[in-house]
Amino acid sequence: MAQHSSRDNLPDASSRFLYRWGVAACRHRIAILVAPVLVVLACLPLLSSVEDRLSSGGWLPSGSESAGVGDVLDEQFGRHSTAHYLLFSDPAGTLLATDTLFRREVERTVAPLRNDPSVTAIYTWGTASNPALQPLLISDDNRQSLAIVMVDQDFKASAANVPELRKLLVSDVIDVQIGGWPAATEDFRDLTSSDLRRAELFSLPMTLVVLTVVFGGVLVAGLPLVTTALALIPTLAVVAVMSRYLETSVFTINAVVMTGLAIGIDYALILVSRYREELANHEPSHAMGLTLATAGRTIIVSGMAVAIGLLGLLTFGVDAATSTAIAASIVVFLGVLISLTVLPAALSLLGTRVKGRCIDRVRVGGAIANRSSRFATKARAVLDRNPLPALLGSCAVLLLLAAPVLDIRPEPPGMTVLPQSQPARQIYDTVQVNFSSSTLSPIMLIAEPRNGRPMTHSRNLEDLEAFTEALGEIEGVDSVVSVLSFLPSGFGSGFLAGGIRVDEELAAVVQPYLTANAAVIEVNVHADPGSGTAKATLDTIRTEHPRLSDGAFTVMAGGETATSVDLIDHLTDRLPWTLGFVTLASAIILYVQFRSVLLPVKAVLLNMLSLTASFGALVWIFQEGHLAGILGFEPLGYTIVIVPILMFCFMFGLSMDYEVIMLSRIREAWLKTGDNRVAVSRGLEGSARIVTSAALIMLIVFASFGTSRFQVIQQIGLGLAIAVFVDATIIRLVALPAAMQLMGRWNWWSPSLRKRGVAPGAPAPEAPARLP
């Protein structure tokens, strides 16, 4: 009868449903445990291909000018914007690239590719027919040469062929290295895969140790890791399928693993801790019902908040962000589902063993586990006496940390995010230093005639010749390559005009640069694609092309520099929509859960302040290069633009997770006592252990990714670790309780209560069951 009474006192239908579900999970535990195992077994075959189709691209905004250039190159010129760059050098340093033996060995090495149907053209020094291309293919000291291999494949296919090419293109006389973006993508995949394994080897044992200390037993401590795996494996299978239809970023797997570990372990902490409390006073099935009615509800609300943050990535409208948002949201959904099904069934199966050894009786473990509670007690006493100084002081610290963000310089990730040990990075550095006339990332122009005549008309070709000459005069331009660069010596634009036939060999060279509708022009700027020089040159071309071409052509600019500029402009335009969606949706969820107007506003403001402080620390460390020696990274001089975006969407939701845990405890005390000061103090003390344990585990998980050699992953990992530390300490232990102490009874004001005749800030007439 007492059990029925407790169940009937649950505040609403959703809590009663969760109670019944918890009881059912205990009764049908075997079936519930078997079902996900079968799903995992069915998903395992897909995991072998999960990394095969991942891309380093996907950040090109559809509808942008640079995307339009890519489409024209693909559809009209048969160029898929993919080329392999081969770097040849003599390891002994005795042969020059101009020597006959060296040149013969280059031709012998690339000979197998000439019969490959996917290869449309191969340009090597000494054999390329045009004078304009020759200086691009040989180093300043004549000791190294480049070959450009154009392939009729999409980006994924060309990247997938890089390992085979590295095996095929070998020589006993000279060194051969393969570079370019397809090779860089393959290097990205290798790095993310190896770094992921290293992060797991570091984080999983450490996490198990922390969980063992928190739960007082290895058996229960292993449950969160098992349930997390049950969510991760199906999600990775979905990624494998999704990558066949959507350009999926190489960062997606790391994002899934980081998110899955963080929320999976966090939710297990909430549920197991609550179940132990209820088990001390009730029989197992009833205890599980009450656990899901309270902690289960918190997990659902938290999962919604985390998912909303991740789904904010969809507002950017680029494939890389979309794939990451979908995959990470799926792992959150499965994490919530597993926490409400498999975990209760497993706890029920363990019976009394779930209690483990009482952690307070384990001297070392007890000292560690209770340290957060003791600190919370001291913090509570200080906050009770000085809430305003505490709030102002914490905000001052956060603003100080945030100061470097004023100098943030966001840029897309370029080749330099790869470590210098990677082949693609080595070729890039070599070309930048030793090939003063060459670049691996030219500005690609599409010129279309305005007069309505075919591009091959003599007048248009004459205008093209004049336009290329004008482009060559722009400051920063080293060389310009067009179809005219490939004509035999002594022939001008008239050679291609008037329907004159060209031989088959020359036609193969002309086709990638000239059609009846348009011409391709490659503008080589010997500078990093993200540099001010490259961007200034691009801006000059985009703004001055009507004058430079004397109004003869409509010109579109693409290539890596243009993509970088277009991406920054696109993300800047979409950012307000992302901020608005994430903050508004999160605030609505908090309002629905806690029936308060001011608490969601406070939560959003503190979260934004916390994240801004984390961004400032990120700029100070990575952009300005502080701690580079300790952390082992190469300062870039800029902040990788996708890092703050991913951090915001990931961390805003995870911060709301902590918010829900703490506010649930505070509201529980408020509904019991009606005293705001007591409620805040008890809530802080009651949630400190869960929040601190969850934050410590997240720190371990995120910091393990901070050991990555791939700087994008390293910045995301360390950035999230900093954000978690700031949020779990300055925000949750100081700023949040101080703000709530100052707001007093207005914390709980809601128009809905006022309509019901409840005074502002007064507790609701009926107090629900305890919340976790």
C-alpha positions in Angstrom: 0.0 0.0 0.0 2.9 2.4 0.8 4.4 1.7 -2.6 1.1 2.5 -4.3 0.8 5.6 -2.3 4.3 6.8 -3.3 3.5 6.1 -7.0 0.2 7.9 -6.8 1.9 11.0 -5.3 4.0 11.4 -8.5 3.2 14.9 -9.8 2.1 14.2 -13.4 1.3 11.6 -16.1 4.8 11.5 -17.5 6.3 10.7 -14.1 3.8 8.0 -13.5 4.5 6.6 -17.0 8.3 6.5 -16.2 7.5 4.8 -12.9 5.6 2.1 -14.7 8.4 1.7 -17.2 11.0 1.3 -14.5 8.9 -1.5 -12.9 8.5 -3.1 -16.3 12.2 -2.9 -17.0 12.9 -5.0 -13.9 10.3 -7.6 -14.8 11.4 -8.0 -18.4 15.1 -7.4 -17.9 16.3 -10.4 -20.0 14.5 -9.4 -23.1 15.6 -5.8 -22.7 19.2 -6.9 -22.3 19.2 -9.3 -25.3 17.6 -6.8 -27.8 20.4 -4.3 -28.0 23.0 -7.0 -28.1 21.4 -8.3 -31.3 21.3 -4.8 -32.7 25.0 -4.4 -32.0 25.8 -7.7 -33.7 23.9 -6.7 -36.7 25.8 -3.4 -36.9 29.3 -4.8 -36.5 29.8 -5.6 -40.2 29.2 -2.0 -41.1 32.0 -0.7 -38.8 34.8 -2.0 -41.1 33.8 0.7 -43.7 33.0 3.6 -41.4 36.3 5.4 -42.2 36.4 4.7 -45.9 34.2 7.5 -47.2 35.0 10.2 -44.7 36.1 13.5 -46.2 38.2 16.4 -45.2 35.8 18.6 -47.2 32.1 19.3 -46.8 32.5 22.9 -45.6 31.8 24.4 -49.0 28.6 26.4 -48.8 26.1 25.4 -51.5 25.2 28.4 -53.6 28.4 30.3 -53.0 30.6 31.5 -55.8 33.3 29.0 -55.1 30.8 26.2 -55.1 29.6 27.4 -58.5 33.1 27.2 -59.8 33.4 23.6 -58.6 30.1 22.7 -60.3 31.2 24.2 -63.6 34.6 22.5 -63.5 32.9 19.2 -62.8 30.0 19.4 -65.3 31.6 21.3 -68.3 35.3 20.5 -68.0 35.3 17.0 -66.5 37.5 18.3 -63.7 36.5 17.2 -60.2 38.8 19.7 -58.5 41.1 16.8 -57.6 44.7 16.4 -58.6 47.6 14.4 -57.1 50.9 16.3 -56.8 54.1 14.1 -57.0 57.3 15.4 -55.5 60.6 13.9 -56.9 64.0 14.4 -55.3 67.3 12.6 -55.1 67.9 11.4 -51.5 71.7 11.5 -52.1 71.6 15.0 -53.3 73.8 14.4 -56.3 71.2 14.4 -59.2 69.5 17.5 -60.4 66.0 17.4 -61.6 67.2 18.6 -65.0 69.6 15.7 -65.4 68.6 13.1 -68.0 68.8 10.2 -65.5 66.5 12.0 -63.1 64.0 12.9 -65.8 64.0 9.3 -67.2 63.3 8.0 -63.7 60.4 10.4 -63.3 58.9 9.2 -66.5 59.4 5.6 -65.6 57.8 6.1 -62.3 54.6 7.7 -63.7 54.4 5.4 -66.7 51.9 3.0 -65.1 49.5 6.0 -64.6 49.4 6.8 -68.3 47.4 3.7 -69.0 45.0 4.3 -66.2 41.6 5.3 -67.7 40.8 7.6 -64.7 43.9 9.7 -65.4 43.1 12.5 -67.8 46.5 14.3 -67.8 50.0 14.1 -66.4 52.3 17.1 -66.4 56.0 16.6 -65.6 58.9 19.0 -66.0 60.5 18.7 -69.4 57.5 17.0 -71.1 54.8 19.6 -70.5 54.3 21.3 -73.9 53.7 24.8 -72.6 56.3 27.4 -71.4 54.0 28.8 -68.7 53.7 25.5 -66.9 57.5 24.6 -66.9 58.5 27.0 -64.0 55.8 25.7 -61.8 57.2 22.1 -61.9 60.8 22.6 -60.9 62.4 24.0 -57.7 64.4 27.1 -57.5 67.7 25.1 -57.0 66.7 22.5 -59.7 67.0 19.7 -57.2 63.3 18.8 -57.0 60.5 18.5 -59.5 56.8 18.2 -59.4 54.3 16.2 -61.4 50.6 17.0 -61.6 48.3 14.0 -62.1 44.7 15.0 -63.1 42.1 12.3 -62.4 38.6 11.9 -63.6 37.3 10.9 -60.2 35.3 12.5 -57.4 37.1 13.6 -54.3 36.3 10.6 -52.2 37.4 8.1 -54.9 40.7 9.9 -55.5 41.4 10.1 -51.8 40.6 6.4 -51.4 43.2 5.6 -54.1 46.1 7.3 -52.4 47.3 4.2 -50.5 47.4 2.3 -53.7 49.3 5.1 -55.5 51.8 5.2 -52.7 52.5 1.5 -53.3 52.6 1.9 -57.1 54.8 5.0 -57.4 58.1 3.9 -56.1 61.7 4.2 -57.4 65.1 2.8 -56.5 66.8 6.0 -57.7 64.7 8.9 -56.5 62.3 9.6 -53.7 58.6 9.9 -54.6 56.0 11.6 -52.3 52.3 12.2 -53.0 50.6 15.4 -51.9 47.5 17.5 -52.6 44.1 17.4 -50.9 43.3 13.8 -51.7 46.5 12.7 -50.0 45.8 15.2 -47.2 42.4 13.6 -46.7 44.0 10.2 -46.4 46.5 11.6 -43.8 43.5 13.1 -41.9 41.9 9.7 -41.8 45.0 7.9 -40.6 45.5 10.6 -37.9 42.0 10.6 -36.6 41.9 6.8 -36.5 45.2 6.4 -34.7 44.5 9.3 -32.4 41.1 7.9 -31.6 42.6 4.6 -30.5 45.2 6.5 -28.4 42.5 8.6 -26.8 40.5 5.5 -25.9 43.5 3.8 -24.4 44.1 6.8 -22.2 40.6 7.7 -21.3 38.8 4.4 -20.7 41.1 3.0 -18.0 41.1 6.4 -16.2 37.4 6.7 -16.5 37.0 3.2 -15.1 39.2 4.1 -12.1 37.1 7.2 -11.4 33.8 5.3 -11.7 35.2 2.6 -9.4 36.0 5.2 -6.8 32.6 6.9 -7.2 30.5 3.6 -7.1 32.8 1.6 -4.8 32.9 -1.4 -7.1 34.3 -2.5 -10.4 31.2 -4.4 -11.5 28.9 -1.4 -11.3 31.6 0.9 -12.6 31.8 -1.1 -15.8 28.1 -0.6 -16.6 28.4 2.9 -17.9 31.2 1.9 -20.3 29.1 -1.1 -21.6 25.9 1.0 -22.1 28.0 3.7 -23.8 29.3 1.1 -26.2 25.8 0.0 -26.9 25.0 3.5 -28.1 28.2 4.1 -29.9 28.3 1.0 -32.2 24.9 1.5 -33.8 25.7 5.2 -34.3 28.9 4.4 -36.1 27.0 2.0 -38.3 24.6 4.9 -39.2 27.7 7.0 -40.0 28.9 4.3 -42.3 25.6 4.3 -44.2 25.2 8.1 -44.1 28.6 8.7 -45.7 27.3 7.0 -48.8 24.8 9.7 -49.4 26.1 12.8 -47.6 29.6 14.2 -47.5 30.6 13.2 -44.0 33.4 14.9 -42.2 36.5 13.1 -40.8 35.7 14.8 -37.5 32.3 13.0 -37.2 33.7 9.9 -35.6 35.6 11.8 -33.0 32.5 13.9 -32.3 30.4 10.8 -31.9 32.9 9.2 -29.5 33.4 12.3 -27.4 29.7 12.9 -27.1 28.8 9.3 -26.5 31.3 8.8 -23.7 30.4 12.1 -22.1 26.6 11.8 -22.0 26.6 8.0 -21.6 28.7 8.0 -18.5 27.0 11.2 -17.2 23.5 9.6 -17.4 24.7 6.4 -15.8 26.1 8.4 -12.9 22.7 10.1 -12.4 20.7 6.9 -12.7 22.9 4.7 -10.6 23.3 7.2 -7.8 19.6 7.8 -7.6 18.8 4.1 -7.7 21.1 3.5 -4.8 19.3 6.1 -2.8 15.9 4.6 -3.5 17.1 1.1 -2.9 18.0 2.0 0.6 14.3 2.5 1.4 12.3 0.4 -1.1 12.3 -3.0 -2.7 14.1 -3.1 -6.1 11.3 -2.8 -8.7 9.6 0.0 -6.7 13.0 1.7 -6.3 13.6 1.5 -10.0 10.2 3.0 -10.8 10.9 6.0 -8.5 14.3 6.3 -10.0 13.0 6.6 -13.6 10.2 8.9 -12.5 12.8 11.3 -11.1 16.3 10.7 -12.5 14.8 9.4 -15.7 13.0 12.6 -16.3 16.1 14.6 -15.7 18.0 12.4 -18.3 15.3 13.0 -20.9 15.3 16.8 -20.4 19.1 16.8 -20.4 19.2 14.7 -23.6 16.8 17.2 -25.3 19.1 20.1 -24.3 22.2 18.4 -25.5 20.5 17.4 -28.8 19.3 21.0 -29.4 22.8 22.3 -29.0 24.1 19.7 -31.6 21.2 20.3 -34.0 22.2 24.0 -34.0 24.9 22.8 -36.4 22.2 22.2 -39.0 21.6 25.9 -39.3 24.9 26.4 -41.0 23.8 24.4 -44.1 27.1 22.7 -44.9 27.5 19.0 -45.2 30.3 18.6 -42.7 28.3 20.4 -40.0 25.1 18.5 -41.0 26.7 15.1 -40.8 28.3 15.9 -37.4 25.0 17.2 -36.1 23.0 14.1 -37.3 25.5 11.6 -36.0 26.1 13.2 -32.6 22.3 13.7 -32.1 21.8 10.0 -32.8 24.3 9.0 -30.2 22.6 11.3 -27.7 19.2 9.8 -28.5 20.5 6.2 -28.2 22.3 7.2 -25.0 19.1 8.4 -23.4 17.2 5.3 -24.7 19.9 2.9 -23.4 19.9 4.8 -20.0 16.2 4.3 -19.7 16.1 0.7 -20.8 19.3 -1.3 -20.7 20.7 0.3 -17.6 17.7 -0.2 -15.4 17.5 -3.9 -16.6 21.2 -4.4 -15.9 20.9 -2.8 -12.4 17.9 -5.0 -11.7 19.9 -8.1 -12.7 22.7 -7.2 -10.4 20.4 -7.1 -7.4 22.0 -6.1 -4.2 25.4 -6.2 -5.8 24.6 -2.8 -7.3 25.3 -1.3 -3.8 28.9 -2.3 -3.9 31.0 -1.4 -1.0 29.7 1.8 0.7 32.1 4.3 -0.7 32.2 6.3 2.6 33.8 3.2 4.2 36.6 3.1 1.6 39.1 5.5 3.1 40.8 6.7 0.0 37.8 6.5 -2.2 35.7 8.2 0.4 38.1 11.1 0.7 38.1 11.7 -3.0 34.4 11.3 -3.5 33.4 13.6 -0.6 35.9 16.3 -1.4 33.5 18.0 -3.7 30.8 17.9 -1.1 33.0 19.4 1.5 34.1 22.1 -0.9 30.5 22.7 -1.8 29.7 23.1 1.9 32.4 25.7 2.3 31.3 27.5 -0.9 27.8 27.5 0.4 28.8 29.2 3.6 30.7 31.9 1.7 27.9 32.4 -0.8 25.3 32.7 1.9 27.2 35.6 3.4 28.5 37.3 0.2 26.5 36.4 -2.9 27.0 39.8 -4.7 30.9 39.8 -4.3 30.9 36.2 -5.4 28.9 36.8 -8.5 30.9 39.9 -9.5 34.2 38.2 -8.8 33.3 35.1 -10.8 32.1 37.3 -13.7 35.4 39.3 -13.5 37.4 36.1 -13.8 35.4 35.0 -16.8 35.7 38.3 -18.5 39.5 38.2 -17.9 39.7 34.8 -19.5 37.5 36.0 -22.4 39.6 39.0 -23.2 41.8 37.3 -25.9 38.7 36.5 -27.9 38.7 40.1 -29.0 41.7 39.3 -31.2 40.3 36.1 -32.6 41.2 35.5 -36.3 39.0 32.7 -37.6 40.2 30.7 -40.6 39.2 27.4 -42.2 41.7 24.5 -41.5 44.4 24.4 -44.2 47.2 22.0 -44.9 49.2 23.3 -41.9 46.8 21.7 -39.4 48.6 18.4 -40.4 51.7 17.6 -38.4 55.0 18.2 -40.3 55.6 14.4 -40.3 52.7 13.7 -42.7 53.7 13.3 -46.4 51.0 15.7 -47.7 52.2 18.4 -45.2 55.8 17.8 -46.2 55.1 18.4 -49.9 53.1 21.5 -49.1 56.0 23.0 -47.0 58.5 22.0 -49.7 56.6 23.7 -52.5 56.1 26.9 -50.3 59.8 27.1 -49.6 61.6 25.7 -52.7 59.1 26.4 -55.6 58.8 30.2 -55.7 56.7 30.2 -58.8 54.3 27.4 -57.8 51.4 26.7 -55.6 49.2 23.7 -54.8 46.1 25.9 -54.4 45.7 28.3 -57.3 42.7 30.7 -57.6 40.4 29.1 -60.2 38.6 31.4 -62.5 35.7 30.6 -64.8 35.4 33.1 -67.6 32.2 33.1 -69.7 31.9 35.5 -72.7 29.2 38.2 -72.5 28.7 38.6 -76.3 26.8 35.4 -76.8 29.4 33.9 -79.1 31.2 30.6 -78.4 34.3 30.9 -76.2 36.3 29.5 -79.2 35.4 32.5 -81.3 38.5 34.5 -82.3 37.4 37.7 -80.6 36.8 35.9 -77.3 40.1 34.2 -77.4 41.8 37.5 -78.1 40.0 39.0 -75.1 41.0 35.9 -73.0 44.7 36.6 -74.0 44.4 40.2 -72.9 42.6 39.2 -69.7 45.3 36.7 -68.7 47.9 39.3 -69.3 46.1 41.8 -67.1 45.7 39.2 -64.3 49.5 38.6 -64.4 50.0 42.3 -63.6 48.1 42.1 -60.3 50.3 42.5 -57.3 51.0 39.1 -55.7 50.3 37.0 -58.8 53.3 34.8 -59.8 51.9 33.2 -62.9 48.7 32.6 -64.9 47.8 29.4 -66.6 45.0 29.2 -69.3 44.4 27.2 -72.4 46.8 29.7 -74.2 49.6 28.5 -72.0 49.5 25.1 -73.7 49.7 26.2 -77.3 52.9 25.3 -79.3 55.6 27.9 -79.4 54.8 30.6 -81.9 51.0 30.1 -82.0 48.6 32.7 -80.5 44.9 32.6 -79.7 44.0 32.4 -83.4 45.4 28.8 -83.5 42.2 27.6 -81.7 39.7 29.9 -83.4 37.6 29.7 -86.5 37.0 25.9 -86.2 40.7 25.0 -86.8 41.2 21.4 -85.8 43.9 20.5 -83.3 45.6 17.2 -83.0 44.4 14.6 -80.6 47.3 15.1 -78.1 46.7 18.8 -77.9 43.0 18.4 -77.7 43.4 16.3 -74.5 45.4 19.2 -73.0 43.0 21.9 -74.2 39.8 20.3 -73.0 40.3 20.9 -69.2 40.8 24.6 -69.9 38.4 25.4 -72.8 34.9 24.6 -73.9 32.4 26.3 -76.2 30.9 28.1 -73.2 33.8 29.0 -70.9 37.5 29.0 -70.2 39.4 28.1 -67.0 42.1 30.3 -65.8 44.5 29.3 -62.9 46.0 32.2 -61.0 49.0 31.1 -59.0 49.8 33.1 -55.9 52.9 31.9 -54.0 51.4 32.3 -50.6 49.4 30.3 -48.1 45.8 30.1 -49.4 44.6 31.7 -46.2 47.1 34.5 -46.2 46.4 38.2 -46.6 48.3 38.2 -49.9 46.1 35.4 -51.4 42.9 37.0 -50.1 43.9 40.5 -51.3 44.6 39.0 -54.8 41.2 37.3 -54.8 39.4 40.4 -53.7 41.1 42.4 -56.5 40.0 39.8 -59.1 36.4 39.7 -57.8 36.0 43.4 -57.7 38.1 44.5 -60.7 37.5 41.7 -63.2 35.1 43.9 -65.3 37.9 46.4 -65.8 40.6 43.7 -66.2 38.7 41.9 -68.9 37.4 45.1 -70.4 33.8 43.9 -69.8 34.3 40.9 -72.1 33.6 38.1 -69.5 31.5 37.2 -66.6 34.0 35.8 -64.0 33.6 33.5 -61.1 36.4 32.8 -58.6 36.9 29.5 -56.8 39.7 27.4 -55.3 40.9 27.1 -51.7 41.3 30.8 -51.0 37.9 31.6 -52.4 36.4 28.7 -50.5 38.0 30.1 -47.3 36.5 33.6 -47.8 33.1 32.3 -48.8 33.0 29.9 -45.8 33.8 32.7 -43.3 31.2 34.9 -44.9 28.6 32.1 -44.9 29.3 31.1 -41.2 29.2 34.8 -40.2 25.8 35.2 -41.8 24.4 32.0 -40.3 25.8 32.5 -36.8 23.0 34.7 -35.4 20.5 32.0 -36.5 22.5 29.3 -34.7 22.8 31.4 -31.5 19.1 32.2 -31.6 17.9 28.7 -32.2 20.1 27.0 -29.6 19.6 29.6 -26.8 15.8 30.0 -27.4 15.1 26.3 -27.7 17.2 25.6 -24.5 15.4 28.3 -22.6 12.0 26.9 -23.6 13.1 23.4 -22.4 14.2 24.9 -19.0 11.0 26.9 -18.7 8.8 23.8 -19.4 10.8 21.7 -16.9 11.1 24.3 -14.0 8.1 26.7 -14.7 10.3 29.7 -14.2 10.9 32.7 -16.5 14.1 34.0 -15.0 16.0 30.7 -14.5 16.3 30.1 -18.3 17.5 33.6 -18.9 20.1 33.3 -16.1 21.2 29.9 -17.5 21.6 31.2 -21.1 23.6 34.3 -19.9 26.0 32.3 -17.7 26.5 29.7 -20.4 27.4 32.3 -22.9 29.8 33.9 -20.5 31.4 30.6 -19.7 31.8 29.7 -23.4 33.2 33.1 -24.2 35.8 32.6 -21.5 36.7 29.2 -22.9 37.0 30.7 -26.4 39.4 33.3 -25.0 41.6 30.6 -23.4 41.6 28.8 -26.8 42.8 31.9 -28.6 45.4 32.5 -26.0 46.8 29.0 -26.2 46.5 28.1 -29.9 46.3 31.3 -31.9 48.8 33.2 -29.9 51.0 30.1 -29.3 51.2 30.0 -25.5 51.9 26.5 -24.2 52.9 25.3 -27.7 56.0 23.7 -26.3 54.2 21.9 -23.4 51.3 20.7 -25.6 53.4 19.9 -28.6 51.6 21.9 -31.3 52.6 24.3 -34.1 51.1 27.8 -33.6 49.0 28.6 -36.6 48.4 32.3 -36.0 44.7 31.9 -36.4 41.8 30.0 -34.8 40.3 27.2 -36.8 36.9 28.5 -37.5 35.0 25.3 -37.0 36.4 24.8 -33.5 34.5 27.5 -31.7 31.4 26.6 -33.7 31.6 22.9 -32.7 32.5 23.9 -29.1 29.5 26.1 -28.8 27.0 23.6 -30.1 28.5 20.7 -28.1 29.2 22.6 -24.8 26.0 24.6 -24.7 24.0 21.4 -24.5 26.4 19.7 -22.0 26.3 22.9 -19.8 22.5 22.6 -19.8 23.0 19.0 -18.6 24.7 20.3 -15.4 22.1 23.1 -15.2 19.3 20.6 -15.1 21.0 18.4 -12.5 21.6 21.3 -10.1 18.3 23.1 -10.7 16.4 19.8 -10.1 18.0 19.5 -6.7 17.5 23.1 -5.8 13.8 23.0 -6.9 13.2 19.9 -4.9 14.5 21.7 -1.8 12.5 24.8 -2.7 9.2 22.8 -3.0 9.9 21.3 0.4 10.9 24.4 2.3 9.8 27.4 0.4 13.0 29.0 1.5 15.2 30.1 -1.5 18.4 30.4 0.5 18.0 27.0 2.1 17.0 25.5 -1.3 20.1 26.9 -3.1 22.4 25.7 -0.3 20.9 22.2 -0.2 20.8 21.9 -4.0 24.5 22.9 -4.3 25.5 20.4 -1.6 23.3 17.6 -2.9 24.4 17.9 -6.6 28.1 18.6 -6.0 29.2 15.0 -6.1 27.3 14.1 -9.3 28.4 17.3 -11.1 32.0 17.0 -10.0 32.2 13.3 -10.9 30.6 13.9 -14.3 32.9 16.9 -15.0 36.0 14.9 -14.0 35.1 12.1 -16.4 34.3 14.6 -19.2 37.7 16.3 -18.5 39.4 12.9 -18.9 37.6 12.1 -22.1 38.1 15.5 -23.7 41.7 16.0 -22.5 42.5 12.6 -24.0 41.5 14.0 -27.4 43.7 17.0 -26.6 46.7 14.7 -27.1 45.8 14.3 -30.8 48.5 15.2 -33.4 45.8 16.6 -35.7 45.4 20.1 -34.5 41.6 20.4 -35.3 40.9 17.5 -32.9 43.4 18.8 -30.4 41.8 22.2 -30.3 38.3 20.8 -29.9 39.4 18.3 -27.2 41.3 20.8 -25.1 38.8 23.5 -25.8 36.0 21.3 -24.5 38.1 20.3 -21.5 38.7 24.0 -20.6 35.0 24.7 -21.0 34.0 21.8 -18.8 36.4 22.9 -16.1 35.2 26.5 -16.2 31.6 25.4 -16.2 31.9 22.9 -13.3 33.9 25.2 -11.1 33.3 29.0 -11.6 29.8 28.7 -13.0 28.2 25.8 -11.0 29.9 26.3 -7.7 30.0 30.1 -7.6 28.2 32.1 -10.2 25.0 30.0 -10.4 24.3 29.8 -6.7 25.3 33.4 -6.1 22.9 34.6 -8.8 20.1 32.5 -7.4 20.7 33.8 -3.9 20.4 37.3 -5.2 17.3 36.6 -7.2 15.6 35.2 -4.2 12.0 34.1 -4.6 11.9 35.6 -8.1 13.8 32.5 -9.2 10.5 30.7 -9.3 8.2 33.4 -10.8 6.1 32.3 -13.7 3.0 33.9 -15.3 1.3 30.5 -15.1 1.5 30.4 -11.3 0.2 34.0 -11.1 -2.8 33.0 -13.1 -3.5 30.2 -10.6 -3.4 32.7 -7.8 0.0 31.8 -6.5 2.1 34.7 -5.3 5.3 35.4 -7.2 8.0 33.1 -6.0 5.8 31.0 -3.8 6.1 27.2 -4.0 3.5 25.3 -5.9 0.6 23.9 -3.8 1.6 20.3 -4.5 5.2 19.2 -4.2 6.2 16.5 -6.6 8.4 13.5 -5.8 12.0 14.2 -5.3 14.1 15.1 -8.4 17.6 14.0 -8.9 
